[in-house]
Amino acid sequence: MLAMAATPNHADSADLAKPLRYAGFFVTEAVRTFRATGSVIPSSPALAERLTRYIDQRDDPSAPISILEAGSGTGPVSRAIAAHMHDGDTLDMVEPHGPFVEYARGLMQTDPDLARVADRATLHQALVTDLGTDRRFDVIVSGLPFANFTAEEVREIMEYYFTVLRPGGRLSFFGYLYTKQVKSVIARREDYLRQARSSWVVDEYVHRFGVDTERVLANFPPAWVHHLRKPAD
Ligand SMILES: C[S@@+](CC[C@H](N)C(=O)[O-])C[C@H]1O[C@@H](n2cnc3c(N)ncnc32)[C@H](O)[C@@H]1O
């Protein structure tokens, strides 16, 4: 059995701020849990910025919004979300992996942007679909690794997002460029087919609700970001 990686100590905030240590913790955990994590490196600041686009661009800048972040991991996107939050905005972060949750809890005290919104931010240790359908969000930022999921899992999560999104609300999520092409060369046939099927579900939602797609080359691996909008009733 693999040993559990130690969570970095949040008592020393100067040390925590060191990007290499922060990335190192993510890498260790990502290798242990690759199917659920789907990446070996946390998202770059450039990718995090694109994912927060609709926290900046609002229909009514004076009205507070509710934000859901699915798959917050070690918090690189949470920090960018927090930096763009206005007074009165709320944030629900959801992450099932215990060591990441523990890490992010510390970050909520030590990172200046997250600490600023800590009284309006809630970190849930859960699968996003277990959060319940009695909530409503204006913006959903999803970091989930759809390419590692089955088509049924992707559909369940997309249906959940479009249930809890308010009419007119936005969903932004990312995937990595060329995943299908790389898998066609290196993956087993059944894994390639599983990923092709799950990407068709993603494509179906993008086709129905997509408003823009951006490429982010300043990330490892390079990524695309899709922005979707739930139609206003
Ligand atoms: C690609 S990582 C992204 C982490 C972080 N947001 C970033 O950009 O670096 C995907 C994250 O989604 C989490 N995750 C996987 N399945 C999930 C689910 N069903 N609900 C919520 N989070 C999930 C994983 O534990 C992991 O932390």
PDBQT file of the ligand as one rigid body, heavy atoms in Angstrom, charges set to zero:
ROOT
HETATM    1  C1  LIG A 301      -7.972  18.348 -12.206  1.00  0.00    +0.000 C 
HETATM    2  S1  LIG A 301      -8.127  18.442 -10.426  1.00  0.00    +0.000 S 
HETATM    3  C2  LIG A 301      -8.397  20.192 -10.306  1.00  0.00    +0.000 C 
HETATM    4  C3  LIG A 301      -7.967  20.736  -8.968  1.00  0.00    +0.000 C 
HETATM    5  C4  LIG A 301      -7.916  22.259  -8.906  1.00  0.00    +0.000 C 
HETATM    6  N1  LIG A 301      -9.224  22.849  -9.132  1.00  0.00    +0.000 N 
HETATM    7  C5  LIG A 301      -6.954  22.789  -9.950  1.00  0.00    +0.000 C 
HETATM    8  O1  LIG A 301      -7.428  23.384 -10.923  1.00  0.00    +0.000 OA
HETATM    9  O2  LIG A 301      -5.754  22.589  -9.793  1.00  0.00    +0.000 OA
HETATM   10  C6  LIG A 301      -9.746  17.735 -10.162  1.00  0.00    +0.000 C 
HETATM   11  C7  LIG A 301     -10.259  17.792  -8.740  1.00  0.00    +0.000 C 
HETATM   12  O3  LIG A 301     -11.616  17.326  -8.738  1.00  0.00    +0.000 OA
HETATM   13  C8  LIG A 301     -11.825  16.512  -7.601  1.00  0.00    +0.000 C 
HETATM   14  N2  LIG A 301     -12.982  15.662  -7.904  1.00  0.00    +0.000 N 
HETATM   15  C9  LIG A 301     -13.015  14.506  -8.619  1.00  0.00    +0.000 A 
HETATM   16  N3  LIG A 301     -14.257  14.039  -8.717  1.00  0.00    +0.000 NA
HETATM   17  C10 LIG A 301     -15.063  14.930  -8.066  1.00  0.00    +0.000 A 
HETATM   18  C11 LIG A 301     -16.475  15.017  -7.832  1.00  0.00    +0.000 A 
HETATM   19  N4  LIG A 301     -17.333  14.090  -8.308  1.00  0.00    +0.000 N 
HETATM   20  N5  LIG A 301     -16.952  16.082  -7.125  1.00  0.00    +0.000 NA
HETATM   21  C12 LIG A 301     -16.107  17.043  -6.666  1.00  0.00    +0.000 A 
HETATM   22  N6  LIG A 301     -14.761  17.007  -6.867  1.00  0.00    +0.000 NA
HETATM   23  C13 LIG A 301     -14.250  15.970  -7.548  1.00  0.00    +0.000 A 
HETATM   24  C14 LIG A 301     -10.494  15.773  -7.431  1.00  0.00    +0.000 C 
HETATM   25  O4  LIG A 301     -10.334  15.245  -6.126  1.00  0.00    +0.000 OA
HETATM   26  C15 LIG A 301      -9.495  16.879  -7.780  1.00  0.00    +0.000 C 
HETATM   27  O5  LIG A 301      -9.126  17.621  -6.645  1.00  0.00    +0.000 OA
ENDROOT
TORSDOF 0
